[in-house]
């Protein structure tokens, strides 16, 4: 199955970039990255996705290529003795999708915030070299926890990474070990300013930041809606809140999910997530149907095929 890349998107077209973060089980529930997290349910979810994606492609009658952001960093090395352990296991299980079906293998390094002594930045250099030994066409990165600072963005730029997709526009967090600052960041793609990774400006870097799509979503425990990323593994009512805000007018959408979110569980998980393969399927179908009602046709694409002709932020 091949991907047809659109060189010019009309207003009726709606490119959707489905991205999947391959990190430890329940990565969105906690941020104790120095510990030895479990990966068992993550790989159960990958097994589910390996079967679900072809089934879903048959249902929607179009290709569904994914950009897979897979962890590789010093923490993986500490846990498994090899910083490429998760990427290698991913390729053993999912390599057909990358080699035959037009999916993209991206990289997700974990860089804990506040590490200003250069050690973690050096790890970006070392790990990138290792990743490129098995993924020579590496183009796309998403930072773990969506964390960036000026130095980390500059390092990725110096490494020749073409696309970063870490930004969560409008969000700032400094709690439970999770720190990020995208308060000033626009919703659409931009070349980061050398002196402020969060915005476009001069001098600009070559790397293109492709932010996650966000929309105001009211969780059951919220008093007011917060900007949240769009995850097709959300419970259906939460998912509908999100894409209804964007689907009529957005020039494109960037979605995110985590493999363990497709696996049912007996213990409580994140209250926004369905933990259901069936819900993931129905949410994607409902999004396509809603777009069609509005006169727009969704085509799924990978981040490395991001079309510069789509609207993006200039300085």
N, C-alpha and C positions, 0 to 999 in steps of 0.2 A: 504494500500500500504506500503510495507516495503522497507528498504534500504539494499542493499547488500554491506558490507564493504570489500574493496579489501585489503588483507593483503600483497600482493606483486604486485606492478604496473610494467608492462612492458613498454618499451619505446613507444609502440603504444598507451597505455592508457593515457588519459589526464583527471585527476580528476579536476573538476571545483567546487569551493566553492562559491555559490551565497549567499551573505550576504545583508540584508536589514536593514538599520538604521531607527528605528521608533522614529523620533524626530519631533519637531514642523514644521509647514509649512514654506517652504523657509529657512530652517536651513542653507543651503549652501550659502545663499545670505547675511547673516548678523550674527552678534555674540553678540547681546544684550541680554544675557541670564538672566539677573536679571529682565528684563521686563516680561510682561505676554504675551507670544507669542500665536498665533492662532494654533489650532490643527485640525480645521474643515476639511481642504483639506487633511491632513494626513490620517484621518479616511475615507474620500472618497476614497483615494488611496488604503487603506487596503481592503475596500469592493471590489474594482476592482481586486486586487490581489487574493482575496479569490476565485473569479470566473475564473480569468485568468490562474492561475497556473494549475488547473486541465485540463483546455482546452489545455494549452501548452503541458502538459504531454501526452495528446492524440495525439497531432501533432507530437511530437518528439519520441513517443513510448518508453519512459523511465521515471523513477521517477525524480522529480525535488524538492528534499528537500532543504529547506532554513534555514540558521541561521539568526534569527531575533534578532537584538540588540535593546532592548527597554529601553527608558530612565527611570531612577529612581534615584532621588537625592534630595538634600535639595531644589532646585529650583522648582521641581515638588510639593514638600510639600508646599512651599510658595504659589504656584498658586492654588492648589487644596485641600490643607489641609491633604494630604496623599501622601507620597513619592512613594507609589505603585499605584497611581491612573491610570497612563497610562498602566502599566502592567496588572492591573485588567481589564481595558476596552479592552485591546488587547486580553486577554484570553476570554472575553465574546464574542468577534467577531471572533477570529481566533483560539480558543482553539482546534477545531477539527484537525487542521493541526499539532499541537504539539502532541496531545494525540493519534491520529489515523494514521497519514500520515508520521511520522518519521522526522518531522521538529525539529529544536533545538531552544529553547528560551534562548538567551543570554542577557547580561546586558550592558547597555550603561550609565555610570555615566558622568555627566558634572562636570569637575573640572577646573574652570578658571585658566589660567596660572598666575604665579606670586604670588599665595597664599601660602606663605612659613611659615605662622604662625601656621600651624597644624590644623586649623579649618576644612579646606576642606578635609584633609587626614582623620580626624576623621569621617567625613561624609561618606567616603568610607567604613569604618568599620561598622558604624551604618546601612547604606543602604544595605550592603551585607547581614547582618544578617536578615533584613526585607525581602529581595528578596528570600533568602533561605527558609524562612518560607513558601513560596508558590512554589518555584522552588528548591527543595532540591538537584537536580542533576546539579545545576549550574556549568558549566565548562568553559564558554567562555565569554570574555569581550572585548568590544571596547570602548575606551575613546571618549567622545564627542570632536569634533574638532580634533581628532587624537592627542590630547595633552598628553604627558607624561613627567615626570622627574624621577630622580632616586628614590625619595621617593615613588611616586605613583606606580611605577613598583614593588618596594620592598613590599609595602602594599598588592598589589594583590597577590604577591608570598606568603606572610605570610598567606593570607586568603585561600590558597590552590587552587586558580584559575589555571586551567591547561593550558589554551590558552588565549593569548591576540592577537588581530588582529587590532592594531591601527597604525602600522608603515606605513609611506609613504616614501619609500626609496628615498633618494636624495633630499627631499624637506625640505626647511626652510622657515618659514613665520613669519613675525613680522609686521603685518599691520592690521588696522581696528579691533583691539582687538583680532586678531587670531594669536596666537603664537604657533609654534611647531618647533622642530629641529630633523630631521631624516637624516641629511646630510651624516653621515658616515654609514648609515644602509644598510646591504646587501639586495638583492632582495629576498633571500630565507630564510626559517625559521631558527631560532637560539635561544639558551638559553642566555638571556641577562646577561651581566657582572654585578655583584653587584654594581660596581662603575661607570658604563656607560651603561644605559639601551639601547643605540642605537646600540650596537655591542655585539658579542660573546666575552667571555673572562673568566678569572679566578679571583676570585671565581664566578662561574656561578649560576644563579638562576634555580630553578626547572621549573618555568613557561616557556612555549614555545611561543616566539613571531612569529606569522604567518603574515608577512607583506601583505598588499594589493598589488596586481599586478599593476605595473606601466609601462608605455611606453611613448616614445616621441610623443606628440600630438600637432599639430599646430592648435590653435584656430583662428578664423577669425580676431581677434584683436591682434594676436601675431606677432612679427617680427621673432622670433625663436621658435622652438618647446620646450615645457616644459614637464617634467615628470608628468604625470597625472594618477590617478587611472582609472580603466576600469569600465564604467557604461553602462549597456545595455539599458539605457534610453537616452543615447546620440543620437543626430541626426546621421543618418546612415553613412554619410561620416566621421564623427568624430570617431564613433565606429569602423569602418573598419580600420582606421589608427592605432588604439590601438591594437586590437587583432591580426592583421596581423604580428605585430612585435614579438609576443610571441608564437603563436599557433603552430609553427613548432617545437620548441625546448624546451619550458617551461616544467618542470616536473609536474607542476600543475598551476592553475590560481585561484586567489581570486578576485571576482567581488563585486561591491557595487552599490546599488541604494537606493533611498528614495521614500516612497509611494506617496508623492504628485507629483512626476515626471511622474506619469501615468495619471494625471488629466489634461485635456485641460484647457486652460485659455485664457482670453481676454486681460489681462495685460501682459507686458513683464516679462519674467522670466530669468533664466540663459541662456546665448546665446549658450551654448553647449548642452542643454537639449531639447529633442523633446516634452515633455509633451504629450505623445501619448502612449496609451496602444498597439496600432497596431505596432508602431515602436519597442517597447520592445519585442513583440512576434517575429517580423521579424528579429531583431538583434540576438536573441538567436538561431533561426533556421539557419540564415546565418553563425553563428559561428560554429554550429555543422556540417553544410555542408562543410565549409572550412576545418575543421579538417579532415573530411572523405576524402576529396581530397588529403590531405597530409598523409593519412594512419593512422590517429589517431582517436580513439573512445572516445568521451567525456562521462564521468559518473559524475553526480552531487552528491555531498556529503556535509555533514555538518562539521563545524569546529571541533566539538567534536569527529569526526571520522577521523581527520587528521592523515594520515598514516606516522609514523616515518620512514618507508622504503623509502618514497620519499626523494629526495636529500634535505639536509638542511645543514646549515653552522655550522662547528665545529671550535673550537679554537685550 
